[in-house]
Amino acid sequence: NKTQEEVNQLAKAYNNLAREMSVTTKEIVGTAAELYRQGLTDAEVERRMRAIIQYAKISSISLDEANKIITATANATGESVQKIIDIFAYLGDMTAAGADEIGEALQRVASTAENTGLSLEKISSWIATISSITRESASTIGRSLNSMISRYEQIKEKGFNEEDATKINDVTKALASVGIQTTDAYRQLLPIGEVIDKLGAKWDTLTRNEKAYVATALAGTYQRNRLITLLDNYSISLKYYEDALNAAGTAEQKFAI
């Protein structure tokens, strides 16, 4: 719904932006069209466009792929696109996982993480830790965390898990056996982020059998190994989390280089 003159002005602006950020005008126009279809304003389109270009360049991926990852994460979490790419870029530098891998994995789990109260920094630190150790594909890690969190939320809401009939008392019993309280005063399961933090703090003091028992009760048979990987390296994960809280400006610096 723009006039011909407005379109002409956009064309000039996009050409200038393309020169400034070392991409083609055609790439920018294609990405802008997708952003406008999302109902964004001119100012929002330009802000997101710059973030997408920065993320694509520092991650060596296409603008289209960067757009999908950033849009999915921003829509699911409500966080600013600049904060998102700063965290991806910072953790990508800090770990064996690239910024593109962290973004792709988060795309699979962002909505579930947001619904359960996990911050962008926390879930990103979990992804970075598991990816660095296992070097599994980003989509596998993202789906795994999504499955684990969804399982816990299902137990929290329904009292049991439909996949393997695990009940809420099975989970609380397993964690209570290692001294971790998982319910509040109303017998409701605490948020999974709090439970994993408590478990991570005690993990190194548990026996091998205790670890296997608790991980299976909490994550299920299929995802327990990835949870164990995370907990085996939870001190590293906490460092990544703290670093992610101070990641502002990372993407701009990397893009400048």
C-alpha positions, 0 to 999 in steps of 0.5 A: 500500500505504498505510493510509487514515490515511497517505493522509489525512496525505499529502493534508494534506501535499500541500495544504500543499506546494501552498500553499507552492509556488503550485501546485494540490493536484491537480497535486501528487497527479498528479505524486506518483503518477508518482513513487511508481510509480518505487519512490521512498520518501516522502522521495525523492518529496518531494525530487523533487517540490520540484525538479520544481515549481521547474523547472516554474515557472522554465521555464514548463512543466507539472509533467508535462513537468518530471517527464519531463525530470528523471526521464529525466536523473536515471535516466540520469546518477545525479545528484541532481535538485537538481543537475540543475535548478540546472545547467539553470536557471543555463545557461538564464540565462547563454545564449539557451537556456532551462532547459526547452530545455537539459533537453529536449535533455539528455533525448535524450542523457543516457544516451549521455553518461553511458555515454561518461564525459561529465559532466552539466556538460560535455554541458550546456555543449555543448547550451547553446553550440549552442542559443544559436548555432543556435537549433535545436529542443532535440530536434534538438540532443539527437538530434544530439549523441546521434548524434555521440557514438554514432558515436564510441563505435561506432568506438571499440568496433567499429573502424568506423562502420556508417553510412558505413564510417568506420574508426578509422584515418580518425578518428585520421589526420584528427586526427593531421593537425592534431597531436592524438593520439587513442589511448592506449598500447594504440591505443584511442580516448580518451574523446570529451570529451578529444578535443573539449577538445584539438580545441577548444584548437587549432580557431582555428589550423586552416585552413577545409579542415582544420576541414571534414576533421576535423569530417566524420571525427569527427562524420560528414556529417550532424552536422558543422555542429553540431560546427563550431558548438560548436568555433567557440565552444569558449571560450564552451562552456568558460566555461559548463562552469566556471559549471555547476560552481558552479551550486548554489542557482540554481534555489532563487534563481530560484524564490524570485523 
